[in-house]
Amino acid sequence: MATLNEIEATYDYLDELFRLSLGPHGDFTGALFNGDFSKTLLEAQADKHEYILKGINFEPGDRILDVGSGWGPMLRAIKQAGGNAVGLTLSPAQAKWCEQAGLDARLQDWKTADRGSLGTFDGIVSVGAFEHFCSAEEYLAGWQDQIYQDFFAFCYDLLPAGGRLYLQTMLWGKVPDYEAISLKAPKYSDEWVVAHVKKIFPGSWLPQGFDHVVRTAEPRFKLISENNGRLDYIETLKRWGEEFYKPRLAKLLPVLKWGPRVVSNQDFRYQLLALYHGTVSEVFKREIFTHQRMVFEKRET
Ligand SMILES: C[S@@+](CC[C@H](N)C(=O)[O-])C[C@H]1O[C@@H](n2cnc3c(N)ncnc32)[C@H](O)[C@@H]1O
């Protein structure tokens, strides 16, 4: 799985700038346009929250776990809808941000949490975190299925029979040949683009398609509904890009703080380059990555 350092590399160093670009909800995953690109990003993110709550049969008063809660968009949406939400994150900057916003986000890996430490829940959501659960090294060691099975077992243990789990994740559309992924591959080739995206998400290897996730959820969970969000992700990235590159005085200080890191850290320079080239959007456009929203229900036995 992605280590604390790798999560920090993805989220903490770019934190302030992302926070200024993502909008007030702080959603850092694909929104729900459902093909209607006349929506604002804020509307599409709010529609996603509603879709998720409906998917897990949310009712006011419910206790919901958010595995990989980021800057707390679902924690906030659940609280506003009259629920009690507990989030887990590996990012200290995100945990601190949520605490200041009065949200219950814990700096804790789901792999070291259980029913004893967390209690039980009426529903679970995990939005854009599953893609971080298995590292490339773990994939190469043949552990990917076991990691996903462990995640579903963890969720199973916290839910009542019939309890719902909403899972949203990036997936491989085309699984690349691991050995060929290289920053030295021909410029703009699939392997070159994926190598740059890997710099943004170090320590993360994606599930190999939608069937892979459904298969590892069995026999604990049955799939209730699913919806592909690839085109919505491309649109979300476009909207983020427009905000990210908008010159704003508030961005000056965070950018200036990058200075020493740009000089001393080659990986950070690659991350900035990957953002500059729009490589994340490119992997979705080429269908190397895809994106899925899934609602699961805990089986009775
Ligand atoms: C792309 S962000 C998504 C954040 C949020 N769900 C949203 O929609 O904006 C991924 C989140 O997953 C968290 N994460 C990744 N692996 C995790 C793990 N093993 N346990 C807990 N959180 C994890 C990261 O810390 C980060 O908060």
The ligand as an SDF file (V2000), in Angstrom:
LIG
                    3D

 27 29  0  0  0  0  0  0  0  0999 V2000
   -7.8780   11.0210   -3.4590 C   0  0  0  0  0  0  0  0  0  0  0  0
   -8.0190   11.1860   -1.7200 S   0  0  0  0  0  0  0  0  0  0  0  0
   -9.7800   11.1110   -1.6410 C   0  0  0  0  0  0  0  0  0  0  0  0
  -10.2870   11.9200   -0.5280 C   0  0  0  0  0  0  0  0  0  0  0  0
  -11.8020   12.0360   -0.3780 C   0  0  0  0  0  0  0  0  0  0  0  0
  -12.4400   10.7450   -0.2360 N   0  0  0  0  0  0  0  0  0  0  0  0
  -12.4510   12.8480   -1.4800 C   0  0  0  0  0  0  0  0  0  0  0  0
  -13.4050   12.3530   -2.0860 O   0  0  0  0  0  0  0  0  0  0  0  0
  -12.0030   13.9670   -1.7310 O   0  0  0  0  0  0  0  0  0  0  0  0
   -7.5210    9.5910   -1.0450 C   0  0  0  0  0  0  0  0  0  0  0  0
   -7.5880    9.4810    0.4650 C   0  0  0  0  0  0  0  0  0  0  0  0
   -7.3790    8.1140    0.8580 O   0  0  0  0  0  0  0  0  0  0  0  0
   -6.5750    8.0930    2.0190 C   0  0  0  0  0  0  0  0  0  0  0  0
   -5.9890    6.7440    2.1710 N   0  0  0  0  0  0  0  0  0  0  0  0
   -5.2510    6.0590    1.2740 C   0  0  0  0  0  0  0  0  0  0  0  0
   -4.9060    4.8530    1.7780 N   0  0  0  0  0  0  0  0  0  0  0  0
   -5.4780    4.7710    3.0110 C   0  0  0  0  0  0  0  0  0  0  0  0
   -5.4820    3.7820    4.0460 C   0  0  0  0  0  0  0  0  0  0  0  0
   -4.8180    2.6320    3.9000 N   0  0  0  0  0  0  0  0  0  0  0  0
   -6.1740    4.0390    5.1830 N   0  0  0  0  0  0  0  0  0  0  0  0
   -6.8170    5.2180    5.3500 C   0  0  0  0  0  0  0  0  0  0  0  0
   -6.8490    6.1890    4.4090 N   0  0  0  0  0  0  0  0  0  0  0  0
   -6.1720    5.9780    3.2580 C   0  0  0  0  0  0  0  0  0  0  0  0
   -5.6030    9.2340    1.7970 C   0  0  0  0  0  0  0  0  0  0  0  0
   -4.9990    9.6370    3.0040 O   0  0  0  0  0  0  0  0  0  0  0  0
   -6.5670   10.2950    1.2270 C   0  0  0  0  0  0  0  0  0  0  0  0
   -7.2240   10.9450    2.2870 O   0  0  0  0  0  0  0  0  0  0  0  0
  1  2  1  0
  2  3  1  0
  2 10  1  0
  3  4  1  0
  4  5  1  0
  5  6  1  0
  5  7  1  0
  7  8  2  0
  7  9  1  0
 10 11  1  0
 11 12  1  0
 11 26  1  0
 12 13  1  0
 13 14  1  0
 13 24  1  0
 14 15  1  0
 14 23  1  0
 15 16  2  0
 16 17  1  0
 17 18  1  0
 17 23  2  0
 18 19  1  0
 18 20  2  0
 20 21  1  0
 21 22  2  0
 22 23  1  0
 24 25  1  0
 24 26  1  0
 26 27  1  0
M  CHG  2   2   1   9  -1
M  END
$$$$
